[in-house]
Amino acid sequence: MCDATTIHEKIELLINSFRSVLYEPDETFLKNMETHNLAGDDICRYQYWEWTQGVGLYGLWQLFTHTGARAYLDILTDYYDARMQVGLPGKNINTMAPILTLTHVAEHTGNEQYLSVCHDWAEWAM
């Protein structure tokens, strides 16, 4: 059985590994998008805003809600701010995944830009 310290260490290891998914280029993904980019827009926007990121972001949100540790919320807001500055990809089922966590972060922070993006994407989904 693991003690709390071991669990915390493993969680931090996962978070640090996940940062590469959020910020480091994935050349294989980009090559696949070059041939399968149905939206015809900037493929670089997709590499950091897809289903994979969405799942991990939701895990970070859950960590924040369970611990209240501001560091987890900061990772989320830093990520969303960076993505919005570059511009979001086209809307599809996979690119909706990061929106789930964004809705929670938007509600928690009251950030108008986040709320606007959530509203826009919800309208598209309906």
FIKE-755393 format. One record per residue: y, z, x of N, C-alpha, C, O in turn. Coordinates in steps of 0.05 Angstrom, whole numbers, padded with zeros to 5 digits, always signed. Layout:
<nodes>
YZXYZXYZXYZX
...
</nodes>
This chain:
<nodes>
-00024+00000+00017+00000+00000+00000+00025+00000+00018+00025+00013+00039
+00045-00014+00010+00070-00017+00025+00090+00005+00017+00091+00013-00006
+00104+00015+00037+00126+00034+00031+00152+00018+00025+00153-00006+00029
+00172+00032+00016+00197+00020+00009+00210+00006+00033+00223-00015+00029
+00208+00017+00056+00220+00004+00080+00207-00023+00086+00221-00042+00091
+00181-00024+00084+00166-00049+00089+00174-00070+00068+00178-00093+00075
+00175-00061+00043+00183-00080+00022+00211-00091+00027+00216-00115+00024
+00230-00073+00034+00257-00081+00039+00258-00101+00062+00272-00121+00061
+00243-00096+00083+00242-00114+00107+00231-00141+00099+00242-00162+00108
+00211-00142+00082+00199-00167+00074+00219-00183+00056+00221-00207+00058
+00233-00169+00039+00253-00182+00022+00275-00194+00039+00283-00217+00034
+00284-00179+00059+00305-00190+00077+00295-00214+00092+00310-00233+00097
+00270-00213+00101+00258-00236+00115+00258-00261+00096+00265-00283+00105
+00251-00257+00071+00251-00279+00052+00279-00290+00048+00283-00314+00047
+00298-00272+00045+00326-00281+00040+00336-00297+00064+00348-00318+00061
+00331-00287+00088+00340-00302+00112+00327-00329+00114+00339-00348+00123
+00301-00331+00107+00287-00356+00107+00298-00375+00085+00301-00399+00089
+00305-00364+00062+00316-00379+00040+00343-00392+00047+00350-00413+00036
+00358-00379+00064+00384-00390+00071+00382-00418+00083+00399-00435+00079
+00359-00424+00096+00355-00451+00107+00353-00471+00084+00362-00494+00086
+00340-00463+00062+00337-00480+00039+00365-00485+00027+00370-00507+00016
+00382-00466+00028+00409-00469+00016+00428-00485+00033+00446-00498+00022
+00425-00485+00060+00446-00496+00077+00437-00516+00098+00454-00530+00109
+00412-00517+00105+00403-00534+00127+00393-00561+00116+00379-00562+00096
+00400-00583+00130+00391-00610+00121+00361-00612+00119+00346-00602+00137
+00352-00626+00099+00323-00632+00096+00320-00662+00097+00324-00676+00077
+00314-00672+00121+00313-00701+00125+00292-00715+00108+00297-00737+00098
+00269-00702+00104+00248-00714+00087+00259-00718+00058+00255-00739+00046
+00272-00697+00048+00284-00699+00021+00304-00722+00020+00303-00737+00001
+00321-00724+00040+00342-00745+00039+00329-00773+00040+00338-00791+00026
+00308-00776+00056+00295-00802+00058+00283-00810+00031+00284-00832+00022
+00270-00790+00017+00259-00795-00009+00280-00802-00029+00277-00819-00046
+00303-00788-00028+00325-00793-00046+00337-00821-00042+00346-00833-00061
+00336-00831-00018+00347-00858-00013+00333-00879-00029+00345-00898-00038
+00307-00875-00033+00292-00895-00048+00288-00888-00078+00281-00905-00094
+00293-00863-00085+00289-00854-00112+00313-00843-00126+00311-00829-00146
+00337-00849-00116+00362-00839-00127+00369-00855-00152+00383-00875-00149
+00360-00847-00175+00365-00862-00199+00394-00860-00209+00403-00878-00222
+00407-00839-00202+00435-00835-00211+00454-00852-00195+00476-00858-00204
+00446-00860-00171+00463-00877-00154+00487-00863-00142+00505-00876-00132
+00487-00836-00142+00510-00822-00131+00503-00811-00103+00482-00817-00092
+00520-00795-00092+00518-00785-00065+00493-00767-00063+00492-00745-00074
+00473-00777-00048+00447-00762-00046+00450-00736-00031+00434-00718-00035
+00471-00733-00015+00474-00708+00000+00480-00685-00020+00474-00662-00013
+00491-00690-00043+00496-00669-00062+00470-00658-00074+00470-00635-00082
+00449-00674-00074+00424-00665-00085+00409-00646-00066+00394-00629-00075
+00412-00650-00041+00394-00636-00022+00399-00606-00023+00381-00591-00015
+00421-00597-00033+00426-00568-00035+00429-00558-00064+00436-00535-00069
+00422-00575-00083+00425-00568-00111+00402-00580-00126+00405-00601-00139
+00379-00568-00125+00355-00578-00138+00338-00555-00148+00347-00532-00147
+00315-00561-00159+00297-00541-00170+00291-00520-00150+00291-00496-00156
+00285-00527-00125+00278-00508-00104+00299-00487-00101+00293-00463-00101
+00324-00495-00098+00346-00476-00095+00349-00459-00120+00354-00435-00119
+00345-00472-00143+00348-00457-00169+00329-00434-00171+00337-00412-00180
+00304-00437-00163+00284-00416-00164+00292-00393-00145+00292-00370-00153
+00300-00400-00121+00308-00379-00102+00333-00365-00110+00335-00340-00107
+00352-00380-00121+00377-00367-00130+00372-00347-00152+00385-00326-00153
+00353-00354-00170+00347-00335-00191+00334-00309-00180+00340-00287-00190
+00318-00312-00159+00307-00289-00146+00329-00271-00134+00328-00247-00136
+00349-00284-00122+00372-00269-00111+00387-00254-00133+00395-00232-00130
+00390-00268-00156+00404-00255-00178+00388-00231-00187+00399-00210-00193
+00362-00234-00189+00345-00211-00197+00348-00188-00177+00349-00164-00185
+00348-00194-00151+00353-00173-00131+00379-00159-00136+00381-00134-00135
+00400-00175-00141+00426-00163-00147+00425-00144-00171+00436-00122-00170
+00413-00154-00193+00413-00137-00217+00397-00112-00214+00403-00092-00226
+00376-00113-00197+00359-00089-00193+00370-00070-00173+00366-00046-00174
+00385-00080-00153+00395-00062-00132+00425-00057-00134+00435-00036-00124
+00440-00076-00146+00469-00073-00146+00482-00079-00119+00506-00075-00115
+00466-00088-00100+00476-00094-00073+00495-00118-00073+00486-00140-00079
+00519-00113-00066+00540-00134-00067+00533-00157-00048+00541-00180-00054
+00518-00152-00027+00510-00174-00008+00495-00196-00023+00499-00220-00016
+00479-00190-00042+00464-00210-00057+00483-00227-00074+00480-00251-00076
+00501-00214-00087+00521-00228-00104+00538-00246-00086+00545-00268-00093
+00545-00236-00062+00561-00252-00044+00547-00277-00034+00559-00298-00032
+00521-00275-00030+00505-00299-00022+00508-00320-00045+00511-00343-00040
+00505-00310-00069+00506-00328-00092+00534-00341-00095+00536-00365-00099
+00555-00325-00095+00581-00336-00099+00589-00354-00075+00602-00374-00080
+00582-00347-00051+00587-00364-00028+00574-00392-00032+00586-00413-00027
+00549-00391-00041+00534-00415-00045+00547-00433-00067+00552-00456-00062
+00553-00421-00090+00564-00436-00112+00592-00447-00105+00599-00469-00112
+00608-00431-00091+00634-00440-00083+00632-00464-00064+00647-00484-00067
+00613-00463-00045+00610-00485-00026+00600-00510-00040+00610-00532-00034
+00582-00508-00059+00571-00531-00073+00593-00543-00090+00595-00568-00092
+00609-00527-00103+00630-00538-00121+00652-00551-00104+00665-00570-00114
+00657-00541-00081+00677-00554-00064+00669-00582-00056+00685-00600-00055
+00643-00586-00050+00632-00612-00042+00630-00630-00067+00634-00654-00065
+00623-00618-00089+00618-00633-00114+00588-00631-00121+00571-00632-00104
+00583-00629-00147+00556-00625-00156+00543-00653-00160+00556-00673-00164
+00516-00653-00159+00502-00678-00163+00501-00686-00192+00512-00672-00210
+00489-00709-00198+00485-00718-00225+00467-00698-00240+00451-00684-00227
+00469-00698-00266+00454-00679-00282+00426-00691-00288+00424-00714-00296
+00406-00675-00283+00378-00682-00291+00363-00656-00293+00374-00635-00288
+00338-00657-00301+00323-00633-00306+00321-00615-00281+00323-00591-00283
+00318-00627-00258+00315-00612-00233+00342-00599-00225+00343-00577-00215
+00364-00614-00229+00390-00603-00221+00400-00583-00240+00421-00570-00235
+00387-00579-00263+00394-00558-00281+00385-00530-00271+00397-00510-00279
+00366-00530-00254+00354-00504-00245+00375-00485-00233+00374-00461-00240
+00393-00493-00216+00413-00475-00205+00433-00464-00226+00446-00444-00222
+00434-00478-00249+00453-00470-00270+00444-00444-00283+00461-00429-00291
+00419-00439-00285+00409-00414-00297+00422-00390-00283+00434-00373-00297
+00421-00389-00257+00433-00366-00243+00463-00367-00245+00476-00347-00247
+00474-00391-00244+00503-00394-00246+00513-00382-00272+00535-00370-00272
+00498-00385-00294+00507-00373-00319+00509-00343-00317+00528-00331-00327
+00490-00330-00304+00490-00301-00300+00514-00293-00282+00528-00274-00288
+00517-00307-00260+00539-00301-00242+00566-00305-00255+00584-00289-00252
+00568-00326-00271+00593-00332-00285+00599-00310-00305+00622-00300-00307
+00579-00302-00320+00583-00280-00339+00591-00254-00325+00608-00239-00335
+00578-00248-00303+00583-00223-00289+00611-00223-00276+00625-00203-00277
+00619-00245-00265+00644-00246-00250+00668-00255-00267+00691-00248-00261
+00662-00269-00289+00684-00280-00305+00698-00304-00292+00720-00311-00300
+00686-00315-00270+00699-00337-00256+00701-00361-00274+00681-00372-00284
+00726-00370-00278+00731-00392-00297+00719-00418-00288+00709-00433-00305
+00719-00423-00262+00707-00448-00252+00677-00448-00258+00666-00468-00267
+00664-00426-00253+00635-00424-00259+00630-00427-00289+00612-00442-00296
+00646-00414-00305+00642-00416-00334+00646-00445-00344+00631-00454-00361
+00665-00459-00332+00670-00486-00340+00647-00504-00333+00639-00521-00349
+00636-00501-00309+00612-00516-00301+00589-00511-00319+00575-00529-00328
+00584-00486-00325+00562-00478-00343+00566-00491-00371+00547-00502-00382
+00590-00491-00381+00595-00503-00407+00590-00533-00406+00577-00544-00424
+00600-00546-00386+00596-00575-00382+00567-00582-00381+00558-00601-00395
+00552-00568-00365+00523-00574-00362+00508-00567-00388+00488-00581-00394
+00516-00546-00402+00502-00539-00427+00507-00561-00448+00489-00568-00462
+00531-00571-00449+00537-00593-00467+00520-00617-00461+00510-00630-00479
+00517-00623-00435+00500-00646-00427+00471-00641-00436+00458-00660-00446
+00461-00617-00433+00433-00611-00439+00428-00612-00469+00405-00618-00477
+00448-00607-00485+00444-00608-00514+00446-00636-00524+00443-00640-00548
</nodes>
